[in-house]
C-alpha cells in the first residue's frame, strides 16, 4: 500500500465537508451572523494569509500592474486597423 502525500488532507477535508453538511439539517447550529463582523473577519483573514505573498512581491520588486512599466513595442495606429475593416 503506497502512501500518497495528500491522502490525509483529502480525508480531513471530506470529513469536514460531511460534518458541516449534516449540521445544516439541525436548527441548533443555525447561528445568526452580523454581516459587518463577518466582513471584518474575512478582511483580516485575507491580510493575514496574503502577508507572506505580499512581502515576497515587495522583496523582489514585483509590480502586478502595468502602470509605469517600460513598453518595448509601439502600438499600431488606429487608422491602419480601421482601414482594414472598411468594406
Backbone torsions as a table, in degrees:
resi	resn	phi	psi	omega
1	UNK	NA	120.0	-179.1
2	UNK	-88.2	150.1	-179.0
3	UNK	-99.8	109.9	177.6
4	UNK	-82.8	137.3	-174.1
5	UNK	-57.0	-42.6	-174.6
6	UNK	-94.3	5.8	-174.8
7	UNK	-66.5	-39.1	177.8
8	UNK	-66.0	-41.3	178.0
9	UNK	-65.2	-43.8	-179.6
10	UNK	-62.5	-40.1	178.1
11	UNK	-64.5	-42.9	-179.4
12	UNK	-64.7	-41.0	179.3
13	UNK	-66.0	-43.0	179.6
14	UNK	-64.0	-42.5	179.1
15	UNK	-64.3	-43.4	179.0
16	UNK	-63.3	-40.3	178.1
17	UNK	-63.1	-45.0	-179.1
18	UNK	-64.2	-42.5	178.6
19	UNK	-64.2	-45.2	179.4
20	UNK	-63.2	-39.3	178.6
21	UNK	-63.9	-43.3	179.1
22	UNK	-67.6	-32.3	179.5
23	UNK	-67.6	-21.7	-180.0
24	UNK	-68.6	-19.0	-178.1
25	UNK	-85.8	-5.5	-178.4
26	UNK	-113.2	128.5	-175.1
27	UNK	-71.5	-16.8	179.5
28	UNK	-66.0	-25.7	179.9
29	UNK	-92.0	3.1	179.5
30	UNK	-83.4	92.2	-176.1
31	UNK	-104.0	125.7	177.8
32	UNK	-69.5	141.8	-178.1
33	UNK	-123.6	129.4	177.1
34	UNK	-81.2	120.8	-169.0
35	UNK	-61.3	-35.3	178.3
36	UNK	-64.8	-33.2	176.9
37	UNK	-68.2	-39.6	177.9
38	UNK	-64.5	-40.6	178.1
39	UNK	-63.1	-45.2	177.8
40	UNK	-62.0	-39.1	178.3
41	UNK	-60.8	-45.6	-178.5
42	UNK	-68.0	-36.0	177.4
43	UNK	-65.2	-46.1	178.3
44	UNK	-62.7	-42.8	178.8
45	UNK	-61.9	-41.5	178.7
46	UNK	-64.6	-45.5	-179.0
47	UNK	-62.9	-43.8	-178.7
48	UNK	-66.5	-37.2	-178.9
49	UNK	-79.5	-28.8	-178.6
50	UNK	-90.7	-5.0	-176.8
51	UNK	-57.8	-43.8	-178.8
52	UNK	-63.9	-44.2	-179.5
53	UNK	-66.8	-39.9	-179.7
54	UNK	-67.0	-40.2	177.9
55	UNK	-64.7	-37.2	177.5
56	UNK	-64.4	-43.1	178.8
57	UNK	-63.7	-39.2	179.5
58	UNK	-69.8	-35.9	-179.7
59	UNK	-61.8	-43.1	-178.3
60	UNK	-96.2	11.4	177.3
61	UNK	53.4	46.2	177.4
62	UNK	-85.3	127.8	177.8
63	UNK	-113.3	112.4	-174.4
64	UNK	-77.9	-0.5	179.0
65	UNK	-123.5	168.1	-170.3
66	UNK	-97.5	6.1	178.7
67	UNK	-69.6	125.9	176.9
68	UNK	82.9	-1.7	177.6
69	UNK	-80.0	149.5	179.3
70	UNK	-74.2	137.9	178.4
71	UNK	-108.1	132.8	-174.3
72	UNK	-97.1	-24.4	-178.8
73	UNK	-116.5	151.5	177.1
74	UNK	-89.1	146.6	175.7
75	UNK	-77.7	148.8	175.2
76	UNK	-71.3	146.0	-178.9
77	UNK	-70.2	152.9	-179.5
78	UNK	-68.8	-26.0	-178.3
79	UNK	-66.4	-41.4	-178.6
80	UNK	-70.6	-35.0	179.7
81	UNK	-74.7	-31.7	-179.8
82	UNK	-75.5	-25.6	179.4
83	UNK	-71.4	-24.6	178.6
84	UNK	-73.4	-26.3	-176.3
85	UNK	-88.2	-9.4	-179.8
86	UNK	-73.6	145.5	179.6
87	UNK	-91.9	NA	NA
